[in-house]
Amino acid sequence: MLRRILLAASDSARMRRLVTTAPVARGVVARYVAGDEAADAVTVAGRLRAAGLLISLDHLGEDTRDARQAEAATGEYTALLARLATAGLTAGGAAEVSVKPTAVGLGLADHGEKTATENISRICAAASAAGTTVTVDMEDHSHVDATLRIVRGLRAEFPGLGCVIQSQLRRSADDCAALAAPGSRVRLCKGAYNAPQDVAFTSRAEVDRSYVRCLLALMRGDGYPMLATHDPRLIEIGAAQAYLTGRGPGDFEYQMLYGIRPAEQRRLAGGGARMRVYLPYGSDWYGYLVRRLAERPANLAFFARSLATRS
Ligand SMILES: Cc1cc2nc3c(=O)[nH]c(=O)nc-3n(C[C@H](O)[C@H](O)[C@H](O)COP(=O)(O)OP(=O)(O)OC[C@H]3O[C@@H](n4cnc5c(N)ncnc54)[C@H](O)[C@@H]3O)c2cc1C
């Protein structure tokens, strides 16, 4: 219930104003976000890389309703990729980027899908020139078909383009089976958006069971699974399935969010696993922060405590 309320708040303009103007919000945000500027993101990415971690950088921003803003977001990514290459972070795909389709135009009233496709294609070209890859994030359930169409269409030219499947959606095990083809990079997560019961599982247990079905389809297939979760049980099941399907440490990866379970991130990397940290940066952090609070009531208590003690 609390999760649904918080996720609804992630769309509220009033809540956005209230939270983003609270002086203490900055301190909480710093725990999950690299900073406002690309330079901050490159610095933190360098630190993570030095600790043996892989990185996927995300320029915060979503739901763009303006073509110029979509263009600006695309430019931000191409410039970021050039900076990462100069810093020596893109070699072998060590640092890649994650892109939200609605940040680069999917939600535009006119030609949204075409605009997003063109913009993601430009980001893929910049990533390819920098020696790395792109993963297209998955957003609200209403965008799944368009997002998968975009990825399928661009994979002919950019075979390393990755996509995301959310286990909370009822369709996802079938999507995973269809996507588990040679060279196909698929990030599996639980899903961070509200979705109605006819398309989504609503209990945690069902979402977790679906995660396992999806994980099995990806591990038994011929693609490259990217297991995005902080859930210790699912991480163990992932490791066991990798062993049972004969996958070595280079044949799949774990992914976690910056600031969440950092000791576990380092433990997995220290044991020889490929461990990628999703690293957001930028000033438009409100929606991202509220989704993180929705996932974990303890984070909400932490945020409320910071508000109470500093204001
Ligand atoms: C790399 C990455 C990329 C993502 N991309 C997308 C995307 O494109 N689209 C999308 O909808 N969602 C995305 N997500 C978010 C995802 O869908 C989940 O909302 C989020 O990962 C929380 O789910 P969880 O699997 O960690 O499990 P949860 O059910 O939130 O947590 C399970 C368990 O993990 C442990 N845990 C969780 N958080 C903490 C913490 N802060 N400290 C200690 N232990 C903790 C606890 O044991 C907890 O019981 C992404 C997540 C990751 C990691």
The ligand as an ORCA input file, in Angstrom:
! r2SCAN-3c Opt
* xyz 0 1
  C      20.922     -1.968    -11.972
  C      19.452     -1.759    -11.832
  C      18.738     -1.244    -12.884
  C      17.350     -1.083    -12.782
  N      16.641     -0.676    -13.883
  C      15.302     -0.634    -13.806
  C      14.509     -0.361    -14.956
  O      15.011     -0.132    -16.073
  N      13.156     -0.338    -14.811
  C      12.551     -0.600    -13.603
  O      11.323     -0.584    -13.537
  N      13.288     -0.829    -12.497
  C      14.633     -0.870    -12.576
  N      15.350     -1.160    -11.442
  C      14.687     -1.161    -10.107
  C      14.111     -2.514     -9.775
  O      13.012     -2.777    -10.591
  C      13.676     -2.586     -8.315
  O      12.703     -1.627     -8.078
  C      14.806     -2.404     -7.334
  O      15.980     -3.003     -7.780
  C      14.445     -3.028     -5.992
  O      14.200     -4.394     -6.158
  P      15.132     -5.565     -5.568
  O      15.226     -6.610     -6.631
  O      16.405     -5.030     -5.114
  O      14.252     -6.194     -4.438
  P      13.510     -5.607     -3.158
  O      12.284     -6.461     -3.043
  O      13.366     -4.122     -3.164
  O      14.516     -5.970     -2.002
  C      14.770     -7.337     -1.753
  C      15.787     -7.507     -0.671
  O      17.011     -6.890     -1.036
  C      17.647     -6.383      0.128
  N      17.733     -4.908      0.019
  C      17.036     -4.094     -0.802
  N      17.401     -2.810     -0.605
  C      18.329     -2.817      0.363
  C      19.070     -1.802      1.025
  N      18.910     -0.519      0.747
  N      19.956     -2.185      1.972
  C      20.111     -3.486      2.300
  N      19.414     -4.489      1.710
  C      18.543     -4.155      0.765
  C      16.775     -6.745      1.285
  O      17.177     -7.991      1.777
  C      15.409     -6.863      0.647
  O      14.519     -7.669      1.373
  C      16.715     -1.380    -11.552
  C      17.450     -1.893    -10.488
  C      18.780     -2.112    -10.609
  C      19.526     -2.714     -9.464
*
